Amino acid sequence: MSVVVHSLIGGAWVTGSEGTLTDTNPARPDEVVATGGRAGASEMATGVRVARIAANDWARLPMSARGAYLTRAAEIIETNADAWGEELTREEGKTLAEGIGEVRRAAQILRYYGNAADRESGTVYSSPRSGEQILVTRKPLGVVGVVTPFNFPIAIPAWKIAPALVYGNTVVWKPAAAVPLLAFRLAQALTEAGLPDGVLNMILADSAAGEALVDHPDLDAVTFTGSTGVGRRIAGSAAARGVPAQAEMGGKNAAIVLADADLELAVEQVMLGAFRSTGQKCTATSRLVLHESIAEEFLARLTVEVEELRVGDPLDPDVTTGPVVSAYAQQTIIEGIDRAVGGGARVVASAEAPESGHYVRPTVLELSASTELWFEELFGPVLAVQRAATTADAFRLANEGEFGLSAALFTQDLTSALAGIDDLDVGILHVNSESAGADPHVPFGGAKKSGYGPKEQGDAAREFFTHTTTVYLRGGRA
């Protein structure tokens, strides 16, 4: 069943003026999931204008009142989790269990920020002068542009929009063109929760209109998750205008399995990190570094697990791996595998995949050196493997390249774990668990070229979505 979707501008559902938007199922590309009108630069400009009009009144509401809208929206999302999770699966391609789980995660995120007023919101410092206190208060930035990717069509928007709103900003949001339905559902939930007109504006548009948003002169900040190239351009545009930018970009995340690791656990977690969500996570495990003493045994165990993966329609509860999001993604990933094999990579394991639909065979490739596949993000179910003679060599291989988002370290030795904390240059480190995963109450983001600007989630979000005012407060003479 196809759903008609609309943009949300100034509290009204609007049909875009730039042609037709068609959303298809990557498992069955002939199946239309949603249709609507594609918005353009003019609608984007209107969204910024109405967000500016709404900004003052929204900022003056108590934080607890702003948070109440988020908690009401969380209830609406949770009530619809099964139905919207199925729509997410049909639209994006992850398994039904993951789709429902992501919708529930969006509700969890909105609930977390909905209760932000119950937490510390400022600081008091002592003054060297009698009769005076020094207060540091926080204020919203104003109008924030939000640009989100396809791979988590409701959770990533939630973890950007919820803190932006609760800290007093208004939002103009451009979701990825490939996933308009779940964007529509999130906007619906916030609207049904009573969010005032103009506080959230969701524009279903293509990349050209997205550029019009991030370059708009009346935008006070922009937050982005997506490709490295686009993130750098957005950061450059924001810097040229003197406004804050936050960009979460690429990852080429390594799992390091040392000689003393629990191999059963490590295989299980590497499989989850590499192939859940069809590898379409910025924190997915796409590199594997094995200590040479356990490499053969580990790869033998991993091969068994990979060959047992069931690739197919993600609505089937027995399926473990769905399609990638588009024909273009499918082609890009397959070409990357072919280049690696042509350059000498050894196919360790692969799983069967259907011919019809945007499917890619989950594949493990062993490299003899750090070639293109070791450095470039394919964003699919492809795992590159190298062997290391020592722990230091393993950490060196994991640190290679410009990205530093996430890593997983498998060891039973405390000294090795502490060394990994010191030596692995990443924003997120998992010890004895998969490289993917993020909780809403702790900072999320990468090191090196994986991230630009303050981290996301937890209290770190407040550092981006507010600025401080230092107040010197002295009473009159008694």
C-alpha positions in Angstrom: 0.0 0.0 0.0 1.4 3.4 -1.0 1.2 6.4 1.3 0.9 10.0 0.1 3.5 12.2 2.0 3.8 15.9 2.3 6.2 18.5 3.5 5.5 20.3 6.7 5.9 24.1 6.5 4.6 26.5 9.1 2.2 23.9 10.6 0.6 23.1 7.2 1.1 20.0 5.1 2.3 21.2 1.7 2.7 19.5 -1.7 6.0 20.4 -3.2 6.2 22.3 -6.4 9.2 20.6 -8.1 7.7 17.5 -9.5 6.9 14.0 -8.1 8.6 12.2 -5.4 8.5 8.3 -5.6 9.7 6.1 -2.8 10.2 2.4 -3.7 11.0 -0.8 -1.8 14.6 -1.9 -2.3 13.6 -5.5 -1.9 11.0 -5.2 -4.7 11.9 -2.0 -6.7 8.6 -2.1 -8.6 6.7 -1.6 -5.4 5.9 2.0 -4.6 6.0 2.7 -0.8 5.1 6.4 -0.9 4.5 9.3 -3.3 4.3 13.0 -2.9 5.4 16.4 -4.3 9.1 17.2 -4.3 9.8 20.6 -2.7 12.4 23.1 -4.0 14.4 26.1 -3.0 11.4 28.3 -2.6 9.7 26.0 -0.1 13.0 25.7 1.7 13.3 29.5 2.0 9.7 29.6 3.3 10.6 27.0 5.9 13.5 29.2 7.1 11.3 32.3 7.2 8.5 30.7 9.3 11.0 29.1 11.6 12.5 32.5 12.2 9.0 33.9 13.0 8.4 31.1 15.5 11.8 31.2 17.1 11.2 33.9 19.7 8.0 32.6 21.2 9.4 29.0 21.2 12.6 30.0 23.0 10.7 31.9 25.7 8.7 28.7 26.7 10.1 27.0 29.8 12.2 24.0 28.9 9.8 21.7 30.7 7.0 22.9 28.4 9.1 22.3 25.3 10.1 18.9 26.6 6.4 18.0 27.1 5.8 18.1 23.3 8.7 15.6 22.9 7.4 13.2 25.5 3.9 13.3 23.9 5.4 12.6 20.5 7.4 9.7 22.0 4.1 8.1 23.1 2.6 8.5 19.7 5.7 6.9 18.1 5.7 4.0 20.5 2.0 3.3 19.9 2.7 3.1 16.2 6.1 1.2 16.4 5.0 -2.0 14.8 3.2 -0.3 11.8 5.9 2.3 11.3 8.6 -0.2 11.7 7.2 -2.2 8.9 7.0 0.9 6.7 10.7 1.6 7.6 11.6 -1.9 6.5 9.7 -1.5 3.2 11.3 1.9 2.6 14.9 1.4 3.7 15.5 -2.4 3.6 16.6 -3.3 7.1 15.0 -6.3 8.7 11.6 -6.0 10.4 13.0 -6.5 13.9 15.5 -3.8 13.3 12.9 -1.5 11.7 10.6 -1.8 14.7 13.6 -1.4 17.1 14.6 1.8 15.4 11.2 3.3 15.7 11.2 2.5 19.4 14.7 4.0 19.7 13.4 7.3 18.3 10.7 7.3 21.0 13.5 6.6 23.6 15.5 9.6 22.3 12.5 12.0 22.4 11.7 10.8 25.9 15.3 11.4 27.0 15.4 14.9 25.8 11.9 15.6 26.8 13.1 15.3 30.4 16.1 17.6 29.9 14.5 20.2 32.2 15.1 17.9 35.1 18.9 18.1 34.6 21.4 20.8 35.4 21.1 23.7 33.0 23.7 26.3 34.1 26.6 26.9 36.4 27.3 29.3 39.3 30.9 30.4 39.9 32.2 32.2 42.9 33.3 35.8 42.4 36.5 37.5 43.7 34.2 40.5 44.5 31.9 40.6 47.6 28.2 40.8 46.9 28.5 39.3 43.4 27.9 35.9 41.8 28.9 34.8 38.3 26.3 32.8 36.4 26.8 30.9 33.2 23.5 30.5 31.4 22.6 28.8 28.1 20.5 30.2 25.2 19.3 28.7 22.0 21.1 29.4 18.7 17.9 30.3 16.8 17.0 28.5 13.5 18.9 25.2 12.9 19.1 23.4 9.6 19.0 19.6 10.0 20.1 17.3 7.1 19.8 13.6 7.7 20.8 10.3 5.9 18.8 7.3 4.7 20.2 4.6 6.9 18.4 5.5 10.1 15.4 7.4 8.8 13.7 8.1 12.1 16.4 7.6 14.8 19.1 10.0 13.5 16.5 12.7 12.8 15.2 12.2 16.4 18.7 12.6 17.9 19.2 15.8 16.1 15.7 17.4 16.2 14.9 16.5 19.9 17.8 18.4 21.5 17.5 21.2 19.0 13.9 21.7 20.0 14.2 21.2 23.8 17.1 23.7 24.0 14.8 26.3 22.4 15.7 26.3 18.7 13.4 26.0 15.7 14.2 23.6 13.0 14.2 23.3 9.2 14.8 19.6 8.3 15.7 18.1 5.0 15.5 14.3 5.3 17.2 12.0 2.7 15.2 11.8 -0.5 15.2 8.0 -0.4 13.3 7.8 2.9 10.4 10.3 2.9 7.8 8.1 4.6 9.5 7.8 8.0 10.4 11.5 7.9 6.7 12.2 7.4 5.8 9.9 10.3 8.2 11.7 12.7 6.8 15.1 11.6 3.3 13.7 12.1 4.0 12.5 15.6 5.4 15.9 16.6 2.5 17.7 15.0 -0.1 15.5 16.7 1.7 16.2 20.0 0.7 19.8 19.5 4.1 21.3 18.5 3.4 25.0 17.6 3.3 26.0 13.9 6.7 26.8 12.4 8.8 25.2 15.2 9.5 22.2 13.0 9.5 22.4 9.2 10.2 19.2 7.3 11.0 19.7 3.6 10.9 16.7 1.3 13.4 17.8 -1.4 16.4 16.8 -3.5 20.0 17.7 -2.9 19.8 21.0 -4.8 17.2 22.2 -2.3 19.3 20.9 0.5 22.1 23.1 -0.7 19.7 26.1 -0.6 19.0 25.2 3.0 22.6 24.9 4.3 23.7 28.0 2.4 20.7 30.1 3.6 21.9 33.4 5.1 19.3 33.4 7.9 20.3 30.0 9.3 22.0 30.1 12.7 23.5 26.6 12.7 23.5 23.4 10.6 23.8 19.7 11.7 24.5 17.0 9.2 25.0 13.2 9.0 26.1 11.7 5.7 29.0 11.4 3.3 32.4 12.9 4.0 32.4 15.0 0.8 29.0 16.6 1.5 29.8 17.1 5.2 33.0 19.0 4.3 31.2 21.2 1.9 28.5 22.0 4.5 31.1 22.8 7.1 33.0 25.1 4.7 29.8 26.9 3.8 28.9 27.4 7.4 32.4 28.6 8.3 32.3 31.1 5.5 29.1 32.6 7.0 30.4 32.3 10.6 27.7 29.9 11.9 28.3 26.7 13.8 28.3 23.4 12.0 28.2 19.8 13.2 29.0 17.0 10.7 29.1 13.3 11.3 30.7 11.8 8.3 32.5 8.6 7.2 33.7 5.6 9.1 36.0 2.7 8.3 35.6 0.9 11.6 37.9 -1.9 12.6 37.3 -4.9 14.9 40.6 -6.0 16.4 40.8 -9.6 17.7 43.9 -10.3 19.8 45.4 -13.6 20.6 43.7 -14.1 24.0 40.2 -13.1 22.8 37.0 -15.1 23.4 36.7 -16.3 19.8 33.0 -17.4 20.1 32.1 -13.9 21.4 34.3 -12.1 18.9 32.8 -14.0 15.9 29.3 -13.3 17.1 29.9 -9.6 17.6 31.9 -9.1 14.3 29.0 -10.7 12.4 26.5 -8.3 14.1 28.7 -5.3 13.4 29.5 -6.2 9.8 26.2 -7.5 8.5 23.3 -6.2 10.6 21.5 -3.4 8.7 23.3 -4.8 5.6 26.4 -2.9 6.7 24.7 0.4 6.1 25.8 2.0 9.4 28.4 4.6 9.9 29.6 2.5 12.8 29.4 -0.8 11.0 32.5 -3.1 11.2 34.1 -2.9 7.8 37.7 -3.9 8.7 38.9 -6.8 10.7 42.4 -7.1 12.2 43.3 -10.6 13.4 46.3 -11.6 15.4 48.0 -14.1 13.2 48.0 -16.8 16.0 44.2 -17.1 15.9 43.5 -15.9 12.3 42.9 -19.3 10.7 40.6 -20.5 13.4 38.7 -17.2 13.5 38.2 -17.1 9.7 37.0 -20.7 9.7 34.4 -19.9 12.3 33.4 -16.7 10.6 33.0 -18.5 7.2 30.5 -20.9 8.7 28.4 -17.9 10.1 28.6 -15.9 6.9 27.5 -18.8 4.7 24.5 -19.3 7.0 23.3 -15.8 6.5 19.9 -15.7 4.9 19.6 -12.7 2.5 16.2 -11.8 1.2 13.0 -9.8 1.8 13.5 -8.2 5.2 9.8 -8.6 6.0 10.4 -12.3 6.2 11.2 -13.0 9.9 13.7 -15.7 9.0 15.8 -13.3 6.9 18.9 -11.9 8.5 20.1 -9.5 5.8 18.0 -7.3 3.6 18.9 -5.3 0.4 20.9 -2.1 0.2 18.9 1.1 -0.3 19.2 1.6 -4.0 20.4 0.3 -7.4 23.2 2.9 -7.3 24.4 1.7 -3.8 24.2 -1.9 -5.1 26.3 -1.1 -8.1 28.9 0.9 -6.2 29.4 -1.9 -3.6 29.7 -4.7 -6.2 32.2 -2.6 -8.2 34.2 -2.1 -5.0 34.3 -5.9 -4.3 35.3 -6.6 -7.9 38.1 -4.0 -7.8 39.4 -5.6 -4.6 39.4 -9.1 -6.0 41.0 -7.9 -9.2 43.7 -6.3 -7.1 44.5 -9.6 -5.4 42.0 -9.8 -2.4 41.1 -13.4 -1.5 37.4 -14.2 -1.0 37.2 -15.8 2.4 33.4 -16.2 2.5 30.2 -15.0 1.0 26.5 -15.7 1.3 23.9 -16.2 -1.5 21.7 -13.3 -2.4 18.6 -13.0 -4.6 19.0 -11.8 -8.2 16.0 -9.5 -8.1 16.1 -6.5 -5.9 19.0 -4.3 -4.6 20.9 -7.2 -3.0 24.6 -7.6 -2.4 26.2 -10.8 -1.3 27.7 -10.4 2.2 31.4 -10.9 1.6 34.6 -11.3 3.5 37.8 -10.4 1.7 41.3 -11.0 3.0 43.9 -8.4 1.9 47.7 -8.9 1.8 48.3 -5.1 2.1 46.4 -1.9 2.9 44.8 -1.3 -0.5 41.8 0.8 -1.5 39.2 -1.4 0.3 41.1 -0.9 3.6 40.6 2.9 3.4 37.4 3.6 1.4 33.9 3.3 2.9 31.7 1.1 0.7 28.7 1.3 3.1 27.5 -2.2 2.5 28.0 -5.9 3.7 31.7 -6.1 2.9 34.4 -7.0 5.5 38.1 -6.5 4.7 40.6 -8.6 6.7 44.3 -8.2 7.5 46.5 -10.2 9.9 48.8 -8.7 12.5 51.9 -10.2 14.2 51.7 -8.1 17.4 49.2 -6.1 19.4 51.0 -2.9 18.3 50.8 -3.9 14.7 47.1 -4.6 15.1 46.5 -1.1 16.5 48.6 0.4 13.7 46.4 -1.3 11.1 43.2 -0.2 12.8 44.4 3.4 12.9 45.3 3.6 9.2 43.3 6.0 7.1 41.6 9.3 7.7 38.5 8.0 9.6 38.2 7.5 13.3 34.6 6.9 14.2 34.3 3.6 16.0 36.3 0.4 16.8 35.8 -2.9 18.6 38.6 -4.5 20.6 38.4 -8.2 21.6 40.7 -9.2 24.4 40.6 -10.8 27.9 43.7 -8.9 29.0 43.2 -5.7 31.0 46.6 -4.3 29.9 45.7 -4.8 26.2 42.3 -3.2 26.8 43.9 -0.1 28.5 46.5 0.1 25.7 43.7 0.1 23.2 41.9 3.0 25.0 45.1 5.0 24.8 46.3 4.0 21.3 43.1 3.6 19.1 42.2 7.0 17.7 38.5 6.8 17.5 35.5 8.6 19.0 33.8 5.4 20.2 35.6 2.2 21.4 33.8 -1.0 22.3 35.7 -3.6 24.3 34.3 -7.1 23.7 31.2 -5.9 21.8 30.4 -4.9 18.2 31.6 -1.6 16.8 28.0 -0.3 16.1 25.6 1.0 18.7 24.9 4.3 20.4 23.0 5.2 23.6 21.2 8.5 23.8 22.7 9.6 27.1 26.4 9.5 26.1 28.4 11.5 23.5 28.4 10.1 19.9 30.8 11.1 17.2 34.2 10.4 15.6 37.8 11.5 15.7 40.1 12.4 12.8 38.1 13.1 9.6 35.0 11.3 10.8 33.5 14.2 12.6 33.4 18.0 12.6 32.2 20.1 15.5 30.8 19.1 18.8 29.7 15.5 19.4 26.0 14.5 19.3 23.6 13.0 22.0 23.8 13.1 25.7 24.9 16.4 27.3 27.3 16.9 24.3 24.2 17.9 22.2 23.7 20.9 24.5 27.2 22.2 23.6 26.2 22.5 20.0 22.5 23.6 20.2 23.1 26.4 22.8 25.6 29.2 23.4 26.6 30.5 26.9 26.1 33.9 28.4 28.3 34.7 31.4 26.4 36.9 33.8 28.1 39.0 36.5 25.3 39.5 39.1 25.6 42.0 41.8 22.9 43.5 44.0 22.5 47.1 44.9 23.8 48.6 48.2 21.8 47.2 51.2 
